[in-house]
Amino acid sequence: MTTTSPATTSSDARDRAREGVAATARRLAEAGLVIGTAGNVSLRFEGPTGPEVAITATGVVLADIDPAGVSVLDVDGHQLAGDLAPTSELELHLDALRERGGAVVHTHSPAATAVSLVVDELPCVHYQQLAIGGAIRVAPFEVFGSPELAAAVRSALAGKQAAILAHHGTVALGSDLTKAADNALLLEWAADLYWRAAALGTPRALSEAQQVAVIEVALRTGYGSPRPATTEEP
């Protein structure tokens, strides 16, 4: 019978987390949501003695990042693995990961950032926005890496899966890296849709009643999730 030591299990978990964070960062770069070293990705996972966080290191080009560009810390921010210091937005990530777990994606996506320059909230202009909380708040500008920015993002994320940062970018949460990245992409799509509509006139948001109706149908039908086909008798 083969047994696996805790050290081996820990190493494997860290390796998988670092590989996943790096792959997600490259995905975001390919999609145009991050450029150069601007943006960061993190994942909370279970380590040998408790929860750990894999997070992109500061100054790493995200389009080219590999697992060596991902640091591992405990949830209090003490470094456990990796040769590089973590991103300057560490507190923003730790704040969300301590409370919700899962993964965090911070981008400098252009459409959402542009929208942040003119509105305090991205209205719910398409029902798919309901997956990230409907209308999305714009957190007021604070200097990157500051405790004030982390606090502003915390407030903007209340009850939501995403927020926009004024003059800066976006933050999206998810139960895992794939979901967090999907939410970041959805937010950018919604911001671009709003931008296009605003060029034509005043965008009309979905009413609360319309949003509730969509949610009720989605819950009843399992919208957005694969389900077996039904076969009817001829």
C-alpha positions as a printed Julia matrix, in Angstrom:
234×3 Matrix{Float64}:
   0.0    0.0     0.0
   1.41   3.41   -1.02
   1.03   6.32    1.34
   1.5    9.99    0.66
   3.26  12.12    3.23
   1.77  15.47    4.28
   4.81  17.21    2.79
   4.2   15.6    -0.61
   0.49  16.43   -0.46
   1.29  20.04    0.44
   3.8   20.34   -2.38
   1.33  18.92   -4.89
  -1.42  21.28   -3.75
   0.89  24.26   -3.98
   2.14  23.23   -7.41
  -1.43  22.89   -8.7
  -2.43  26.25   -7.2
   0.57  28.04   -8.67
   0.01  26.47  -12.08
  -3.68  27.42  -11.99
  -3.02  31.03  -11.01
  -0.4   31.4   -13.75
  -2.71  29.88  -16.38
  -5.55  32.2   -15.35
  -3.3   35.25  -15.56
  -2.26  34.25  -19.08
  -5.92  33.74  -20.02
  -6.78  37.26  -18.86
  -3.82  38.72  -20.76
  -4.88  36.92  -23.93
  -8.4   38.32  -23.52
  -7.01  41.86  -23.2
  -8.13  42.38  -19.6
  -4.59  42.85  -18.3
  -1.5   44.28  -19.97
   2.14  44.04  -18.98
   2.5   43.73  -15.21
  -0.85  45.43  -14.44
  -3.34  43.1   -12.78
  -3.2   40.14  -10.41
  -4.78  36.78   -9.63
  -5.1   34.76   -6.42
  -6.52  31.48   -5.15
  -7.19  30.24   -1.63
  -6.54  26.53   -1.15
  -6.0   24.1     1.71
  -2.4   23.72    2.88
  -0.88  21.24    5.35
  -1.78  23.25    8.45
  -4.54  25.48    7.17
  -5.58  27.72    4.29
  -2.94  29.14    1.95
  -3.03  31.69   -0.86
  -1.32  31.45   -4.24
  -0.97  34.91   -5.79
   0.84  36.5    -8.71
   4.12  38.15   -7.78
   4.8   41.84   -8.21
   6.41  43.01  -11.45
   5.72  39.81  -13.41
   4.49  40.12  -17.01
   1.17  38.29  -16.86
   1.11  37.21  -20.49
   4.29  35.2   -19.9
   3.9   34.16  -16.26
   4.73  30.62  -15.17
   4.39  29.0   -11.73
   7.69  30.55  -10.61
   5.98  33.93  -10.87
   3.36  32.91   -8.29
   4.0   33.3    -4.56
   2.38  31.27   -1.76
   1.4   32.87    1.55
  -0.74  32.13    4.55
  -3.96  34.12    4.97
  -2.13  36.61    7.21
   0.29  37.44    4.4
   3.39  35.55    5.55
   5.32  34.09    2.62
   5.54  30.29    2.51
   6.89  29.57   -0.96
   8.24  31.35   -4.02
  11.25  33.57   -4.55
   9.35  36.75   -5.49
   7.36  39.19   -3.36
   3.58  39.11   -3.91
   1.63  41.78   -5.78
   1.25  45.21   -4.22
  -2.52  44.55   -4.15
  -2.03  41.74   -1.62
  -4.35  43.24    1.02
  -7.17  43.62   -1.48
  -6.92  39.9    -2.29
  -6.47  38.69    1.28
  -9.45  40.75    2.41
 -11.75  38.99   -0.05
 -10.2   35.54    0.34
 -10.45  35.55    4.14
 -14.15  36.35    3.93
 -15.27  34.37    0.89
 -12.52  31.95   -0.14
 -12.28  30.86   -3.75
 -10.38  33.06   -6.17
  -9.91  36.76   -6.92
  -9.11  38.38  -10.26
  -8.04  42.02  -10.52
  -7.85  43.45  -14.04
  -7.25  46.77  -15.77
  -9.9   46.0   -18.39
 -10.43  49.0   -20.69
 -14.22  49.16  -21.11
 -15.01  48.87  -17.4
 -12.27  51.37  -16.54
 -13.67  53.82  -19.1
 -17.17  53.42  -17.64
 -15.75  54.14  -14.15
 -14.81  57.64  -15.34
 -18.42  58.67  -15.93
 -20.74  56.7   -13.61
 -20.88  55.62   -9.96
 -22.6   52.35  -10.84
 -22.87  50.17  -13.91
 -26.63  49.61  -14.24
 -28.04  46.16  -14.89
 -28.48  46.53  -18.65
 -28.51  42.8   -19.46
 -29.92  39.89  -17.5
 -26.59  38.04  -17.57
 -25.27  40.67  -15.15
 -27.44  39.04  -12.5
 -24.79  36.3   -12.28
 -22.4   38.85  -10.74
 -24.95  40.77   -8.71
 -26.86  42.92  -11.19
 -25.87  46.57  -11.0
 -22.16  46.84  -10.24
 -20.79  49.54   -7.94
 -17.83  51.74   -8.8
 -15.48  52.06   -5.83
 -14.06  55.59   -5.42
 -10.47  56.13   -6.46
  -7.8   55.2    -3.95
  -4.07  54.72   -4.51
  -3.12  51.2    -5.61
  -1.89  48.87   -2.88
  -3.31  51.03   -0.1
  -5.5   49.97    2.84
  -7.98  52.59    1.65
  -8.33  50.83   -1.7
  -8.87  47.47   -0.01
 -11.6   49.03    2.17
 -13.27  50.71   -0.81
 -13.3   47.44   -2.75
 -14.72  45.57    0.25
 -17.65  47.98    0.38
 -18.24  47.86   -3.37
 -18.26  44.04   -3.35
 -20.91  43.71   -0.64
 -23.55  41.32   -2.01
 -21.79  41.2    -5.4
 -19.34  39.01   -7.27
 -17.59  41.94   -8.94
 -16.8   45.62   -8.55
 -15.3   48.38  -10.68
 -12.48  50.56   -9.34
 -12.64  54.19  -10.46
  -9.75  55.22  -12.74
  -8.24  51.78  -12.19
  -9.92  48.53  -13.24
 -12.07  45.71  -11.85
 -12.17  43.0    -9.2
 -14.1   39.76   -9.71
 -14.62  36.86   -7.32
 -15.43  33.23   -7.94
 -15.62  29.86   -6.24
 -12.56  28.87   -8.28
 -10.15  30.42  -10.78
 -12.29  29.6   -13.81
 -15.37  31.22  -12.3
 -13.5   34.32  -11.14
 -12.05  34.81  -14.63
 -15.46  34.18  -16.21
 -16.97  36.85  -13.94
 -14.24  39.32  -14.91
 -14.94  38.66  -18.59
 -18.69  39.02  -18.04
 -18.2   42.36  -16.3
 -16.05  43.67  -19.16
 -18.66  42.5   -21.68
 -21.43  44.28  -19.76
 -19.35  47.46  -19.49
 -18.69  47.4   -23.24
 -22.42  46.88  -23.9
 -23.26  49.86  -21.69
 -20.59  51.98  -23.41
 -22.02  51.17  -26.86
 -25.59  51.96  -25.73
 -24.51  55.23  -24.11
 -23.03  56.34  -27.44
 -26.55  56.05  -28.92
 -28.51  57.58  -26.06
 -29.4   56.92  -22.44
 -29.19  53.18  -21.68
 -32.32  51.67  -20.12
 -31.65  49.39  -17.16
 -33.74  46.36  -16.28
 -36.3   47.15  -13.6
 -36.29  45.31  -10.29
 -39.41  43.41  -11.36
 -37.75  42.34  -14.61
 -34.67  41.17  -12.74
 -36.77  39.14  -10.29
 -38.66  37.54  -13.18
 -35.39  36.47  -14.81
 -34.09  35.01  -11.55
 -37.31  33.04  -11.02
 -37.18  31.54  -14.5
 -33.46  30.75  -14.19
 -34.02  28.94  -10.89
 -36.99  27.02  -12.25
 -35.34  25.91  -15.49
 -31.73  25.54  -14.37
 -30.67  28.14  -16.93
 -26.94  28.19  -17.61
 -26.3   24.61  -16.45
 -26.07  21.51  -18.68
 -28.97  19.1   -18.32
 -29.96  15.84  -20.01
 -32.09  16.03  -23.11
 -35.64  14.74  -22.85
 -36.85  12.16  -25.34
 -40.53  12.23  -26.24
 -42.45   9.31  -27.63
 -43.24   9.72  -31.37
